[in-house]
Amino acid sequence: MQDFPHFYPVTATAGSTSDVTLSTPGTHSLESLGPVEFGGPGDLWSPETLLVAAVADCLILSFRGTARAARFEWLSLDVDATGKLDRVDRVTRFVHFEIRATLKVPAGTNHEKAEKLLHTAERHCLITNSLLADSSLDTRILAFEE
């Protein structure tokens, strides 16, 4: 791991009527437009959906690191996240993120430990820690025979 601070450069480019092209070194570019709720077409990622995706993605990656450190074996993690955008004191912002995590584990796994690790990952997610909105995590642990 690198020393702090870390920097994450992103370039956004658009013409007056074109899609926004998002890019960062070493990755494929991504096209973005406003969501349907703000008059966009709804067929591309928007800043709003990208933010909610970052919340879901961060939980998975935080769990991966937390589980690795705890030597916890797991099969897969599906995260559904919904961001609630509202007006507060005449400012439009995300006010809540509802996060639903379904963790699949091998049969015989300690479900209490799995639950604890999921909540630890949520507390360590740097994305939700960086936002004003609160979040709630609803978990489900599913055991599978190998």
N, C-alpha and C positions, 0 to 999 in steps of 0.2 A: 504494500500500500504506500502511496506517496504521502509526503508531509502536506499539511494544510497550509494555506488555502488551496483548493482545487478551482480550476476555471473551466467552464464549458461553453466554448464559442459556438454560436449559431448565427447563420446569415439567413434573413428572410428577404426575398426579392419578388416584386410584382409590378406590373404595369397598371394603368388606371382601371382596366377592366379584366385583367388576367387573374388566374389562380395565383396564390402565394406559393413560392417555392422555398421550402425550408431545407437548409443543408448544414452539415457539420463535417469537419474533416474525417475521412475514413469510412463514411457511410453513404448509402443511397439517399438521394434527395426525396422529399416528401411533399406532395401537393396539399394545400389547405385552402379553405374558404369558410365564410361564416356559416353557422348552422341555420337550419330552417327557421328556428325561433327568431333569428335576426335577419330574415330575408334571404338567406343563402339557399343553395340548391339542395343541400342535404346529402350529396353523394361523395363528399370528400371529408377528410378529417378537418375539424375546426379547432381553434385555440381552446374552446371549452371541452371538446371531447379529448383533445390531447392532454389537458390537465387531469381529467378524470382517469385517463389511461395511465398517466404517470403515477397516480395514487395506487392503482391496481398493480402495476408493474413493480413499483417500489415494495409493496407488501411481499410479493413473490420473491424478489431478490433479497430482501431483508430476511425472510424466512429461510431461504436457502443458506445464507451465512449463519444464521442462528442455529439451524438444524445441524450444519456441518460442525460448528463449534461444540454442540452437545452430543455429537456422534449419534444423531437421531436418524433412523432409516425411514424414508417415505417414498411414495410412488409418484404422486402428482398433486398439484395444487391448482384449483380453478378459482379465480377471483372475479366476482361480479361487483362492479362499483357504480354507484349512481351519485352524481353531484347535484345538489340543490342550489340553483342560482336564484337570488331574490334581491329585492331593494331594501336596504337598511340605511336609515338616515339619509335618504336620497342618493345612495351610492349602490350601484349594482355590483354584487360580489357573490361568490360561493359562500353559503352559510353552513352547509353540512355535507358530509360524504358518508353515504351508507355503503358499507363494504360487507359482502357476503363471501366467505371463504369455504370451499369444500376441499378438504385434505383427504387424499386416499393413502392409506398406510397398509403395511402387511398385516395379516391376521395375527392376533396376539400382541399387538402394539399397545402400549400404555396410552389410553385416550386422554387421561388427565395431563400427562406430560406433553402430548401433542397440542392440546388446548393452551397450555401455558406457553409453549414455544411460539404459537401463533400470536398470542397477545404480546409477548416480548418483541416479536418482529414488528408488530404494529407500533409499539412504543419507540422503536429504533428507526422507523421509516423517516428518512430525512425529508421526503416530499411533504408528508402530512405535518411533520414538525415545523415546516417552513411556511405553512398556510395559516390564515386567520380562522378559517372554518373548523368546526369540530368534526370528529368522525366517530362512527360506531362500527364495531366489528362483530358480525354474527358468524359463528363457525359451525362446521359440520365435519365430523371425522368418520370416514368410511373405511372399514377393514376389508382387505381382499386376500383370499387364499392365493398363494403363489403357484 
